[in-house]
Amino acid sequence: MTTKALLNGGPADLSGKVVPITPPGQELKIPHRGGYEHYRVTTRHEETEEGEVTVYRWWERTEVAE
């Protein structure tokens, strides 16, 4: 089953995006511009064009070691 999440905060080009998550969990790790943006699940839900989704809030960025 694929669920979707609404990203809240973090880089401007990710904030507000709806992304698929499989399976749903407590954290998301999204590859972005040579690193990862980390989001944590919240208790909030929002109605989007793709239906009601869980809001995940940005909490940190990690860099990929070269």
C-alpha positions as CSV (number, residue, x, y, z in Angstrom):
1,M,0.0,0.0,0.0
2,T,1.3,3.4,-0.9
3,T,0.4,6.4,1.2
4,K,1.2,10.1,0.6
5,A,2.7,12.8,2.8
6,L,2.6,16.6,2.7
7,L,6.0,18.0,3.4
8,N,6.1,21.0,5.7
9,G,9.2,23.2,6.1
10,G,12.7,22.6,4.8
11,P,13.9,23.8,1.4
12,A,11.4,26.0,-0.5
13,D,11.3,23.6,-3.5
14,L,10.2,20.7,-1.2
15,S,7.9,22.5,1.2
16,G,4.3,22.0,0.3
17,K,4.9,19.0,-2.0
18,V,2.9,15.8,-1.7
19,V,5.2,12.7,-1.9
20,P,4.5,8.9,-1.9
21,I,5.7,7.0,1.2
22,T,5.9,3.2,1.4
23,P,5.3,2.0,4.1
24,P,4.2,4.9,6.3
25,G,6.5,5.5,9.2
26,Q,7.7,8.0,11.7
27,E,10.4,9.6,9.5
28,L,11.1,10.4,5.8
29,K,14.5,10.7,4.3
30,I,14.4,12.5,1.0
31,P,17.5,12.8,-1.3
32,H,17.9,16.4,-2.2
33,R,20.9,18.4,-3.7
34,G,23.7,16.2,-2.5
35,G,22.2,15.4,0.9
36,Y,19.1,14.3,2.6
37,E,16.2,16.2,4.0
38,H,14.7,14.6,7.1
39,Y,11.0,14.9,8.0
40,R,9.1,13.6,11.0
41,V,5.4,12.5,11.1
42,T,3.0,14.8,12.8
43,T,-0.6,14.3,14.1
44,R,-1.8,16.8,11.5
45,H,-3.7,16.0,8.3
46,E,-4.5,18.3,5.4
47,E,-6.8,18.1,2.4
48,T,-4.9,18.3,-0.9
49,E,-5.7,17.7,-4.5
50,E,-4.7,14.1,-3.9
51,G,-7.0,13.7,-0.9
52,E,-6.3,13.9,2.8
53,V,-2.7,13.3,3.7
54,T,-0.5,13.2,6.8
55,V,1.8,16.2,7.3
56,Y,5.5,15.5,7.8
57,R,7.5,18.4,9.3
58,W,11.2,19.0,8.3
59,W,13.7,18.7,11.2
60,E,17.2,18.4,9.7
61,R,19.4,18.0,6.7
62,T,22.4,15.7,6.4
63,E,25.1,15.8,3.8
64,V,26.3,12.8,1.7
65,A,30.0,12.0,2.3
66,E,32.1,12.1,-0.9
